[in-house]
Amino acid sequence: MSSTVVANTTFPAVKQVEAGLLNVGYAEVGPPGGKAVILLHGWPYDIHSFVDVAPILAAAGYRVIVPYVRGYGATRFLSADTLRNGQQGAVALDAIAFMDALKIPKAIVAGCDWGARTADIVAALWPERCKALVSVSGYLIGSQAAGRTPLPPKAELQWWYQYYFATERGRLGYQKNTREFNKLIWQLASPMWNFDDATFDRTAAAFDNPDHVDVVIHNYRWRLGLAEGESQYDELEMKLAQAPNISVPTITLEGDANGAPHPDAGVYASKFKGKYQHRVIGGGIGHNLPQEAPQAFADAIIEVDGY
């Protein structure tokens, strides 16, 4: 489906705003008075996951805002003393602080990978801030307790990098070989996506962030209970551990060639209590669905806005 879209390579100049613990770098396109759409990227990706989605939505009249997650691109911690924390609750509160900083009371929130998890959390715990949700791979809210539960061997094999990151060798390896490592993840997660070096390099620049390795390693170690979170997020994580339902209108998406670990759609459909639809995007679409099938992703946002 993405072949019908003329590929874009860049966003307008990145803006900065102080929000919560961060100075957030973000791209913005579309009319300032349009309905706000916040697009959230994952690992190992960046705002360029949405480089073709954003102009489609802008042309439809939306104000499209794409922030760099903590540890990526132009986003920086305000204090050297802040833990470079990658736990889900901290990353989700970044999104709320970002909306507050831009004085956005309510937005359509959409994402992929880590960004889908954050979008799910915003929709579940702050439904008054979320007009509608588009989530790739569906319901991704987790807990450390869930992270301790063994999976079938084939599923465990897909999580090989999580166990690598649990070791000091893994941290050093990721630090030393960040770009090569992340290009491998792209290839495994999207086996049918024939991205070129220029496409990867545009995103890879975001991994040069000084906090990138710390945030990524903490994220995966925290999931397994191998790294401590921060006490200010304990209450939030307790709520998330209950696997809260999502009541806002939602479309979940899945690529037909997603090579990354992801739940079956039948497992999570019951978590969505509002108007809901799941769709599989065909044509060899992998894990980085917004960049591989931008028209389908944009169409889902426009459609769910009408629910």
N, C-alpha and C positions, 0 to 999 in steps of 0.2 A: 504493500500500500504506500510505502514511503517513496516509491519511485515517481509518484505524481507530484512530489514537492520539489521545488527548486531549493537545493541545499544552501543553507546560510553557514557562514563560518565564524561570525563574530556577533557579539552584542554591542549596543552603544557603550560608552564609557561607564565603567563600574563606579557606583556611588558608595558612600560610606555613611553609616549611622551608628551612634552608640546605643546599644540595646542590652540591658541586663549586664551580664559579665563581659560582654563582647563589644568590639567595634566591628560591625558586620559589613562586609562588602556585598553588594547586590547589583544586579542588572534590572532595569525597568524599561518596559516598552508599552506603547498604547496610550490612549487618552487618559490624563490624570483623573478625570471625573468618571471614568468607566468603572464597572463592577470589578472589585479586586479579585485577582486569582494569584495565589501564592503557590509556586512550584518548588518542590523540595527534592534535592538530589541525594544519592547514596554513595556507597563505597564500592569500587574505586572509581568514582565518576565525579562530575562537577556540574556547574551551571550549564555546560554545553550539552547535557542530556536534553535540554529544552530549547536549543538554539533554533530549531525549526518549528517547534510548537508555539513559541512566543509570538512570532509574527502572524501566524494564523489566527491566534486569539486576539491579538491587537487589531487586526483587520476587521474582526467581528465586534470591536468596540470595548474589549476588556482592558483593564489596567493590569498588566502582567508583571509580577515581581518575583525575581529568582535569586535568593540569597545563597551565598557560600556557607555551608555548614561549618561549625567550629572545627579548626584543623585543616581547612581548605582555603586556597586562593587568598583573597584579600582580607579575610576575617581574622581578627586578632583578639586575644584576651587583653582586657584592660589592665590586669594585674599579673605580675610575674609570680605571685604567690598562689594564684588559683590553681587547684588541681586540674590537670589536663584530662578531664573526666569525659568518657564516652558513653556513660550509661544512658539508657533510653529516656529516663525522666529528665535528666539535665538537658539533653538535646531537644526534647519537646518544649521545655520551658524557654529555651532560646527562641523558638518560633513564636511563642506568646509574647515574649519581651520585644521581639522584632515587630510584631503587629502593633504593640503598644507604642513603640518608638515612632512608627510611621502613622500613628493615629488611625489605624484601620480597625474598626469595631468588629467587622465580620467579613469573611472572605470565603470563596471557594478554595479549598485546600486539596492539592493533588501531589502525588509523589511516587517514587520508585525506590526499592531497596530500603536503606535507612530512612529515606524521605517518606516512603509509604508508611513505615512504622510511626514516624513522627506525625504524619497526617492522620493516621488512625487514632493516635493518642489525643490529638487536639479535638477530633470529632467526638471521641468517647467521653472525655472529661470536661471539655469546654464547648459543648454543642452550641452555646449562644454565640460563639466566635466563628462557627463553621456553617456556612450556608449549605454546602454540599461537599461531597468527598469523591475523589477518584484515586483508587489505590491499586497499584500493580502488585499482583500476588496476594491481594486480599487483606486478611486480618493477620497482622504481624506483631501485635502486642504480646510480649513475653514476660518471663520472670526468671529469677535465678533458680527457683525451685524447678521450673519446667526445664531449665538448662541442665539440670543434674540428671534428667531422665534419659536413659540410653535409647537410641534409635535403632532400627534394623540396620544390619551391616552396610547395605548399599547406601542408605541415607547417611550413615556415619562417614563413609568414604567421601561423599560430597563436601563434608565439612573439614576436610584435611587441613585447610589453612587455619581454622580455628585452633586446632591442636598444635600446629606449628607455632602460632602466635603465643600459645601458653608457655612456651619455653624461651629461655634467654637467647638461645641460638636463633629462634624465630624472630625475636625482636631485632637482633643484630642483622639477621638476614634481610628483613624487611627494610631496615634503615639503609643497608648497603645497596640493596637492589630494588628500590621502590618502583622505579619505572618498569623494569623488566618483570617484576612480580605482578604488577597491576595489568600490564599488557597480557600476561598469561591468564589472569582472571577474566579479562575481557573475552579472550578466545574461548575459554572453557564455558563461560556463562552465556555466550552468544555464538555458538559454533557455526551458524550459517551467515553471520554478519561479516561481510568483507570490507571492514573499515580500513582506511589507508593510514600511513604513518602520520600524515598531517592532522587527521582527525584525532588520533590518539594524543599527539603532542600538544594539541590545543588544551586538552583536559589535563595532561600530565603536568603542565606548568603549575596547576593547583596543588600538586603534591609537594611542591617545594616549600610550602608553609612550614615554619619552624616547629609548629605543634602537631603536625600531621601524624607522625609516627606514634607519638605518645597517646593521642586521642584514639587512633585506630586500635592500638594494642590494648588500651584500657577497655574499649568497647567489647572486644571479644573475650578478654579475660574476665570482665565483670559478668558477662552472660553465664560463664561456667562457674561463677563463685570463686574465682581465683584472684580477683582484685576487689578491694573494698570500694563501695560507693561512698557518697557523702551523706551525712546524717540529715541535712536539710531536704533531701529527696526521699527520705524513708517513708513518709506518709503517702507521697505520690506513688512510690513503688508498691506499697501495700494495696492501693486501689488498683493498680495495673495488674498485680498478681491475681486479682479476682476475675480477670478477663472480662472487663466491662463491655456491655453491649453498645452498639453504635446506632443511634436513632436518626441521624441526618440522612437525607437522600444520598445514595451511593451507587457508583458503578465500579466494579472491580474488573481488572483486566489481566490477561495472561497471554504471553507469547506462546505459539505452538512449538517453539524450539528453545525454550528456556532451559539452559544447562546448569543454572545455579540451584542450590537447595530452595525449594518452595513448597508450601502446603497444597494439597489437593483442594480444589474449590468447594467440593462437597463437605469438607471438614469445617469450613468457616462460614458457610452461607447463613446459618442460623444466628450468627452474631449481629447481623444487620437487620434491624427491626423497622426501619423506614422503607420508603420505596427503594427497590434494589434490583440491580441487574448485574449479571456476570457475563463477560464475553471473552472468547478466545480469538486472538488476532493471528491469522494465518499468514503463510508466505515465508516461513523460516525465521520468525521474529523471536529474538532471544530475550535476555534478562533486562537489557537497557532499552526497554520498550519505547519510551518517549523519543529517543534518538533514532531508533530503527523504524518506528511506525508513527511519525509525528502527526500525520493527519488523523489516524485512528484515536490517538491520545487526545488531541484537540477536540475531535468530534464528541468524545465521551464527556469532556468538560462542558461543552456547549449544551449537550443533551441533558446532563444531570442538573444543570442550572435551571432547566425548565420543569423539573419534577416538582 
